[in-house]
Amino acid sequence: MKKTVCISLALTLTVTVALAADLVPLKTELPKPVLIGTPVPVKVANLEPARKGERPPFMLPRDAVNLAQGKAVTSSDSEPLLGELVMITDGVKDGDEGNFVELGDGKQWVQLDLGQTSIINAVLVWHFHSQARVYHDVVVQVSDDPDFISGVTTVFNSTPGAGKDFSYLETYEGKLIDAKGAKSRYVRLFSKGNTTNAANHYIEVEVWGVPAK
C-alpha cells in the first residue's frame, strides 16, 4: 500500500514539474513612468489596496504571445475625439500627449478581433497613466460572437454592486487581468469615465495567449 502511495506521489510531482517547466513569466516592455501636474485626490469606495514592491510574476505558457499586436479595433464610439483606434494595438504605451485615444463621455467600449479563436491567458490594458486616476466600471469580456450576444465570458468587472473586482489606480505598468485560459476570438473592454472627467481613454491593450488548435 505504501509503495502504491509513493509511486502516485512521484507521478504527481513529475507531472507538476513538467507543467511548471512549460510556464514562463509574462514579459512585456513597460513605458517610462510619467506623472504630470498636481496629484488629484481619488475617492473610490472599492479601490484596490496599494501594492508594495514590484508586480508579482504572472506565469503563462512558453509559446504565448501578444495576440493583439496590430489587430483590428472597433468601438462604440466610431469617431474618437482624439487619436485613432489603430493606436490601441500599435505597441506604443507611452503616456505622453498624443499617444492615447479619447472616446466620448459615458459608457463606451473598444473591441479587439484576434483573428481566430485563441486561448487567452492575460489581458493588459493601459487607459491613461500620466495622472493617477481611476476609470469607472471597467469590464473585460471575451466571446466568439462579434456582437457579444452569446457565449460571453466576463474576466474582469469593477462595476460597484455588479462585479467582484476592485477599481484601480492607473499606472505605467498597466492593469494585468487573469483571463484564466478563456477560449475566444474577440475581446471587449468597457469603461464609464474616470475620476478626472467623463471621457474614456485607451493607450494600449495587449492580449496574451496562444491560438487554439
C-alpha positions as CSV (number, residue, x, y, z in Angstrom):
1,M,0.0,0.0,0.0
2,K,2.8,2.4,1.0
3,K,4.6,1.6,-2.3
4,T,1.5,2.5,-4.3
5,V,1.2,5.8,-2.5
6,C,4.8,6.6,-3.1
7,I,4.5,5.9,-6.8
8,S,1.4,8.0,-7.0
9,L,3.1,10.9,-5.3
10,A,6.1,10.6,-7.5
11,L,4.0,10.7,-10.6
12,T,2.1,13.7,-9.4
13,L,5.4,15.5,-8.7
14,T,6.7,14.6,-12.1
15,V,3.6,16.0,-13.9
16,T,3.7,19.1,-11.7
17,V,7.3,19.8,-12.5
18,A,6.7,19.1,-16.3
19,L,3.8,21.5,-16.3
20,A,5.8,24.2,-14.5
21,A,8.6,23.8,-16.9
22,D,6.2,24.8,-19.7
23,L,5.3,28.1,-18.0
24,V,7.3,31.3,-18.1
25,P,6.8,34.8,-16.6
26,L,4.9,37.3,-18.8
27,K,7.4,39.8,-20.1
28,T,6.3,43.0,-21.8
29,E,8.1,46.2,-22.4
30,L,6.8,48.8,-20.0
31,P,6.7,52.6,-20.8
32,K,8.6,55.1,-18.7
33,P,6.7,56.4,-15.7
34,V,5.1,59.8,-16.5
35,L,3.1,61.8,-13.9
36,I,2.1,65.3,-15.0
37,G,0.6,68.1,-12.9
38,T,-0.6,68.2,-9.3
39,P,-1.9,64.9,-8.0
40,V,-5.7,64.9,-7.7
41,P,-7.2,63.1,-4.6
42,V,-9.0,60.0,-5.7
43,K,-12.1,58.8,-3.7
44,V,-13.4,55.5,-4.8
45,A,-15.2,53.1,-2.5
46,N,-13.9,49.8,-3.9
47,L,-10.3,50.9,-4.6
48,E,-7.7,48.2,-4.9
49,P,-5.2,48.3,-1.9
50,A,-1.8,49.8,-2.8
51,R,0.8,47.2,-3.7
52,K,4.2,47.2,-2.1
53,G,7.1,46.4,-4.4
54,E,7.1,45.1,-8.0
55,R,4.1,43.3,-9.5
56,P,4.4,39.5,-8.9
57,P,5.4,37.4,-11.9
58,F,2.4,36.2,-14.0
59,M,3.1,32.7,-15.4
60,L,1.8,31.7,-18.8
61,P,2.6,29.1,-21.5
62,R,6.0,29.3,-23.0
63,D,4.6,29.8,-26.5
64,A,2.1,32.6,-25.5
65,V,2.4,35.8,-27.5
66,N,0.7,39.2,-27.6
67,L,-2.2,38.2,-29.9
68,A,-3.5,41.8,-30.0
69,Q,-0.4,43.3,-31.7
70,G,-1.6,45.1,-34.9
71,K,-5.1,43.5,-34.7
72,A,-8.3,45.4,-35.8
73,V,-10.1,47.5,-33.2
74,T,-13.7,48.7,-33.3
75,S,-15.6,50.8,-30.7
76,S,-18.9,52.0,-29.5
77,D,-17.5,55.4,-30.5
78,S,-16.5,55.1,-34.1
79,E,-15.1,58.6,-34.2
80,P,-12.8,59.2,-31.2
81,L,-12.4,62.8,-30.0
82,L,-8.6,62.2,-30.1
83,G,-6.4,59.6,-31.7
84,E,-7.3,56.7,-33.9
85,L,-8.4,53.2,-32.8
86,V,-5.4,51.6,-34.5
87,M,-3.3,53.1,-31.8
88,I,-4.7,50.7,-29.2
89,T,-2.8,47.8,-30.7
90,D,0.2,49.5,-32.2
91,G,2.6,48.6,-29.4
92,V,3.2,52.2,-28.2
93,K,2.4,52.6,-24.5
94,D,4.0,56.0,-23.7
95,G,1.9,58.3,-21.5
96,D,2.9,61.4,-23.4
97,E,0.3,63.7,-25.1
98,G,-0.8,62.3,-28.4
99,N,-0.3,58.7,-27.6
100,F,-3.9,57.9,-26.3
101,V,-7.3,57.5,-27.9
102,E,-10.1,59.6,-26.3
103,L,-13.7,58.2,-26.6
104,G,-16.8,60.1,-25.7
105,D,-18.4,60.5,-22.3
106,G,-20.4,57.9,-20.5
107,K,-20.2,54.1,-21.0
108,Q,-18.1,53.2,-24.0
109,W,-16.3,50.1,-25.3
110,V,-13.5,49.0,-27.6
111,Q,-13.3,45.6,-29.2
112,L,-10.3,43.6,-30.5
113,D,-10.5,40.9,-33.1
114,L,-7.7,38.4,-32.6
115,G,-8.3,36.9,-36.0
116,Q,-9.1,33.5,-34.7
117,T,-10.3,31.7,-31.6
118,S,-7.4,31.6,-29.1
119,I,-6.7,30.6,-25.5
120,I,-6.4,33.8,-23.6
121,N,-4.2,33.8,-20.5
122,A,-4.0,37.5,-19.7
123,V,-5.2,41.0,-20.8
124,L,-3.0,44.0,-20.2
125,V,-4.7,47.4,-20.5
126,W,-3.3,51.0,-20.3
127,H,-6.0,53.6,-20.1
128,F,-4.1,56.7,-19.2
129,H,-1.0,56.8,-16.9
130,S,0.3,60.3,-16.9
131,Q,-2.1,61.0,-14.0
132,A,-3.1,58.8,-11.0
133,R,-6.8,58.3,-11.9
134,V,-9.4,55.6,-11.7
135,Y,-11.6,54.5,-14.6
136,H,-15.2,53.6,-13.5
137,D,-17.0,50.4,-14.2
138,V,-14.1,48.7,-16.0
139,V,-15.3,45.4,-17.6
140,V,-13.4,43.0,-19.8
141,Q,-15.3,40.3,-21.7
142,V,-14.4,37.7,-24.3
143,S,-16.5,35.8,-26.8
144,D,-16.5,34.1,-30.2
145,D,-19.6,36.2,-31.1
146,P,-18.6,39.6,-32.5
147,D,-21.9,41.0,-31.3
148,F,-21.3,39.7,-27.7
149,I,-24.9,38.3,-27.5
150,S,-24.0,34.7,-26.8
151,G,-21.1,32.8,-25.3
152,V,-19.8,35.8,-23.3
153,T,-17.3,35.3,-20.5
154,T,-16.5,38.1,-18.1
155,V,-12.9,38.1,-17.0
156,F,-12.9,41.4,-15.0
157,N,-15.6,43.6,-13.6
158,S,-15.1,46.5,-11.2
159,T,-18.7,47.8,-11.5
160,P,-19.9,48.5,-7.9
161,G,-22.7,46.1,-7.0
162,A,-22.3,44.0,-10.1
163,G,-18.6,43.0,-10.3
164,K,-16.3,41.3,-7.8
165,D,-13.1,43.1,-8.8
166,F,-11.5,46.2,-7.3
167,S,-11.3,49.5,-9.1
168,Y,-7.6,50.5,-9.5
169,L,-5.3,53.5,-10.0
170,E,-3.8,53.8,-13.4
171,T,0.0,53.3,-13.6
172,Y,2.7,52.9,-16.2
173,E,2.6,49.1,-15.5
174,G,-1.0,48.8,-16.9
175,K,-3.6,46.6,-15.4
176,L,-2.9,42.9,-15.7
177,I,-6.0,40.8,-15.8
178,D,-6.0,37.0,-15.5
179,A,-8.2,35.6,-18.2
180,K,-7.8,32.1,-16.9
181,G,-7.4,30.4,-20.3
182,A,-10.7,31.6,-21.7
183,K,-11.2,30.4,-25.3
184,S,-12.4,33.2,-27.6
185,R,-11.7,35.3,-30.6
186,Y,-13.0,38.7,-29.5
187,V,-12.1,40.9,-26.5
188,R,-14.3,43.8,-25.5
189,L,-13.3,46.3,-22.8
190,F,-15.8,48.8,-21.2
191,S,-15.4,51.9,-19.0
192,K,-17.6,54.8,-17.9
193,G,-15.5,57.9,-17.5
194,N,-12.9,58.4,-14.7
195,T,-12.2,60.3,-11.6
196,T,-10.9,63.3,-13.5
197,N,-13.5,63.7,-16.3
198,A,-16.3,61.8,-18.0
199,A,-14.3,60.7,-21.0
200,N,-12.8,57.3,-21.7
201,H,-9.2,56.7,-22.8
202,Y,-7.0,53.9,-24.1
203,I,-3.3,53.9,-24.8
204,E,-2.7,50.2,-25.4
205,V,-4.3,46.8,-24.9
206,E,-2.3,43.5,-25.0
207,V,-3.9,40.1,-25.1
208,W,-1.5,37.2,-24.2
209,G,-2.2,33.7,-25.2
210,V,-1.9,31.1,-27.9
211,P,-4.1,30.4,-31.0
212,A,-6.5,27.4,-30.3
213,K,-5.6,24.3,-32.3
